[in-house]
């Protein structure tokens, strides 16, 4: 399982964090180069690959995939 977050596309809206049913993501502790708190994976083992985070992301900045498959 992998969660890819594109920091260039992410605006820090936190919709992925808010709607994740298993609370896999949290905001980063520090701002990135663009001044955004990008989500960070804190509980990868809890991810069920439901892809709700992908669906709610208005900027297509997050992708869920299984090892060996595209997200």
C-alpha positions as CSV (number, residue, x, y, z in Angstrom):
1,X,0.0,0.0,0.0
2,X,1.3,3.5,-0.8
3,X,-0.1,7.0,-0.4
4,X,1.4,9.6,-2.7
5,X,0.9,13.3,-2.0
6,X,2.0,15.8,-4.6
7,X,3.2,18.8,-2.7
8,X,3.1,20.9,-5.8
9,X,-0.6,20.4,-6.3
10,X,-1.6,20.4,-2.6
11,X,-3.1,23.6,-1.3
12,X,-3.4,22.4,2.3
13,X,-7.2,22.4,2.3
14,X,-7.1,19.3,4.6
15,X,-10.2,17.7,3.0
16,X,-8.3,14.4,2.7
17,X,-7.5,14.5,6.5
18,X,-11.1,15.5,7.4
19,X,-12.8,12.8,5.4
20,X,-10.5,9.8,5.9
21,X,-12.6,7.3,7.8
22,X,-9.6,5.6,9.5
23,X,-7.6,8.8,10.2
24,X,-4.5,7.8,8.2
25,X,-3.4,11.4,7.5
26,X,-2.5,14.4,9.7
27,X,-1.2,17.8,8.8
28,X,2.6,18.2,8.6
29,X,4.3,19.9,11.6
30,X,6.1,22.4,9.3
31,X,5.1,24.4,6.3
32,X,6.5,23.3,2.9
33,X,8.3,25.5,0.4
34,X,4.9,26.9,-0.8
35,X,3.7,27.8,2.8
36,X,1.3,24.9,3.0
37,X,0.8,22.2,5.7
38,X,0.8,19.2,3.4
39,X,-0.9,16.0,4.8
40,X,1.5,13.4,6.1
41,X,0.8,9.7,6.5
42,X,0.8,8.7,10.1
43,X,-1.1,5.4,10.1
44,X,-0.4,3.6,6.8
45,X,-1.4,0.3,8.4
46,X,-4.9,1.7,8.9
47,X,-5.4,2.6,5.2
48,X,-8.1,0.5,3.6
49,X,-7.5,2.0,0.1
50,X,-11.1,3.3,0.0
51,X,-9.7,6.3,-2.0
52,X,-12.1,8.8,-0.3
53,X,-9.1,11.1,0.1
54,X,-8.6,11.0,-3.7
55,X,-12.2,11.7,-4.4
56,X,-12.4,14.7,-2.0
57,X,-9.1,16.3,-3.1
58,X,-10.1,19.2,-5.4
59,X,-6.5,19.4,-6.8
60,X,-5.8,15.8,-7.5
61,X,-2.8,16.0,-5.2
62,X,-3.2,12.5,-3.6
63,X,-3.1,9.0,-5.0
64,X,-3.6,5.7,-3.3
65,X,-2.1,2.6,-4.8
66,X,-1.1,-0.9,-3.9
67,X,2.5,-1.9,-4.3
68,X,3.2,-2.8,-7.9
69,X,0.1,-0.8,-9.2
70,X,-0.5,2.8,-10.2
71,X,-2.5,4.9,-7.8
